Amino acid sequence: MLRVAESTMLLAIMLLSVCGFVAANDCTVTAECDTGFSCVRGRCFDLNTVRITPITNELTAPSNVKMTFSMYAERQNVGCEPISFLPEQYQTEILDKIKVYENGEETSSSETFRDICLIPGENVRLNVMVLVDQSDSLGDNRATSREAVKRFADDVLALSNEFAGGVRFNVAGFDGRAAMIPWTNGFLTDQAAIETAIDNSAGQNSFTSTDLYSPYIEAVGVLEAITPLADTDDVNVLVVFTDGTDRARRRTLADVQAAITLATKIDSYFSVAVAGESATEFQDFQNLAGRDASLTVSADMSGLNRAFAQIADTITSGSGNVFTVLHCSALRTSGNTDFHLVFNDQVTSAQYFRGDTSVFNPGVTAANECDADTVAAHRTNGCLNVVLTEQQRQGSCTPPAPTLALTERTGPAPTAEPVECLWQPCPETPCASGYSCLEGYCVDLSTVVAKEIAHEVSAPSNVLVAFSLLGTMQDGTCGPVAFPANRYNEVEQLISIQENNEPASSTETYSGLSDLTINTKFRLMLLVDRSLSLSAQITDIRAAVLGFVREVFAKPELNPELSIAAFDGSATLVSWTNNQFLNSQADLETAVNSAVLEASQTSSNLYDAYLQAIAVLEDPALRSNGFSDYTALVVFSDGTDRARRNTLAEVQTAVTNTNVFALMSVYITGEVGVEASEFLDVAGRDGSFQANSGAGQVNQLNAAFKAIAWQLSAKVRSTYVFLYCSAVRSGNVDFEMQYDDNEPFEFSYSTAVFDTTDPNVQCRETMANDCVGCDSLLDLTTPEGRAAVTAAQTCPDCSLNRGYTGPLCLDNVNEC
């Protein structure tokens, strides 16, 4: 059975038999090739037609994916041939042109490690036997042929770097004698010894006639008699040079055919003939002895050197077009995975196989994972020998049928710079016509919609509705609409109430409006991607996170507490704040400056990290005061999940069901595929911002984080509590509240919860506008009143407790 390197040359030989043979190299530089062709190791190839033909695929722990394949392309004026590349080419240019897809999604070259290795045939030995015509008909050309054979020997011995088992060369002459004339007396490996033996052969011819068949059959026997070394396979090549047919007639052409047919150890046959002999039998011999390539040179022997060089190049090409790519997968879960190998972005001709990643080690650690050291060892140790079947050795230039739609990691087109008004006070950037400036946002007030968050009915006759206002921003996005307190009357004027389908009496009921900034405790978690794909931007990321901390603490209405955690390929979050929410800006800056941003593992555990962060924020202890406590999650990443411990569907479900008040995302454009874009939209439910990729983009990152700080503040300030003092005293009530011409909020309640026995505690105007039970009544509709309550940070014995203490429902409240 043949190993990879042995079969590689046969791949070349078989292709030559099918596609034809040219007696000389095509080129030395690309300029010598036709338009559209490139010069690759002396041949003109159309690199757009390169096809990879899979041989074997293997998955091993911890997360190694090996793909062995051969490469073919259309050669100028010839057709399909194996294409060979020099080491400095395949380890750079070729590797750069190879992409690996997992389940249809292009893997990140910066989050995984990859190497390409030429299969050199570590235990394969090349044996070349050359039979040289020295009959009288050659005359002075005998010396020319000897010089050409010496050059050929030099070319063949140079292949030792591709046949690690060694290269041996044997030369013999023939004339009219019944046996061949040994020149090297066996196989030699030393170039100087071979040249000396060839030089010493001069003058050995002494017989007239030409006995071609007998020596040729003897040469076949020499190669067949080679005894292989232990653990070594032999590639045996027979080359014959002659200017005419057999004259001695000791053996027949049928004998030659029988010898070739019975031979089992000779892998390739080449013949070089001098033009002039027209006998049909000679043409038949050339076809037999040149089974894999038959070359003809002119009578003046001017093309002989190039003919032999072409044979040497064919052997080289055949041994240099089979490769193994080692891909360190970022997958960390078990299951069937569709792998595709794509060369030169020819997605339609991707090579496909399915592998079960259950062989991977999901508990991979930094000490044993597939990483740069693994691929370095792959290159150092060489490619493993692979046993091939005859069918596997066949290559093709025909693209395979596509097996799966593949998604390249081209990502969304970078957007224009965000509208400055989104995070700059409007006076600094005047709003366009038709837009009004509200707390730093340019809003089209004609588009404002109200979204119910929650409602509560309580004694004495309080009906409380919490809602948010959203509208279309100047940049066309949906954003929070935060009216300042001195403009609450504009909101109240647009609110209408109906009870049991009857408009509420404006003289017998009372109502008041406040926002939710009083006693706010905003607990915010920032999730930072530190995967390898961002390693070049560590300085920018750290600076941007520090900027975000400062922006958040510049918003006193948030009263923030901040927790920061990072993720890479590990299954565990790395907390920079010791798993705590810190309320000190100085402590947070110290934590960020001392944090380790370099990845400890390859891969990217994005989905699992995100779900862990949501679980942290859903801890009831963080929301003990109802509306008094907000939670928010901001995720920063540049790509998609690679570890696959969880799915995008699981993230979507978590986002749908979570009570986290705000979910936002910041992403760097670049290696972002469709799934990554979908994740960032899901994770950025309340705002998704982007910055262009590359180091030195800290200003864009700062702008994105600044926008998020503004938007978090605006979201809080765009959430309102409307307290209505109902005049109904018994029975059930169908309640309806409508903001402007929006769809009304509708719910029913029973007045049984009301308490109307004590006229002193009835819901009245002061209750609607004041914090009942405080030592001093504070009018929440005035900036002074709101500021006083905010400064106090508490409202002792306030039965209203800012109106609401129940769960916060966020279904459908974030869409315009």
Protein Blocks (a to p, Z undefined) as FASTA:
>chain_A
ZZfklmmmmmmmmmmmmnopcfbdfbfbfklpcehiaceehiacdfklpccddfbdcddd
fkbccdddddddddehibpcdddddfklmmmmmmmmpccdeehiacdfklpccdddddeh
lmaccdddddddfbfklmmmlmmmmmmmmmmmmmmmmmmmmmmnbpcdddddddfbfbdc
dfkgpadfbfklmmmmmmmmgokacbecjdfklmmmmmmmmmmmpccdehiacddddddd
dfbdcfklmacfklmmmmmmmpmkbfbdcddddehiacfklmmmmmmmmmmoccdddfkl
mmmmmmmmmmmmmmmmmmmmcccdddddfbfbecdddddddehhiaklcccddddfklpc
fkbcfklpccfklmmmmmmnopadddddfklmpccfbdcddfbdcddfkbpaddddddfk
lmpcfklmccdehiaceehiacdfklpccddfbdcdddfkbccdddddddddfkopacdd
dddfklmmmmmmmpccdeehiacdfklpccddddfkeopacdddddddfbfklmmmmmmm
mmmmmmmmmmmmmmmklopadddddddfbfbdcdfklopacfbfklmmmmmmmpcfbdfb
gcjdfklmmmmmmmmmmpmklmmnommpccddddddfbdcfklmacfklmmmmmmmpcbf
bacddddehjdcfklmmmmmmmmmnoccdddedehilmmmmmmmmmmmmmmmmmmmmpcc
dddddfbfgdjddddddehjbccddddddfklpcckbmklgccfklmmmcehiabdcdfk
bfklmmmmmmnopaehiaklnoiacdcdfehklbZZ
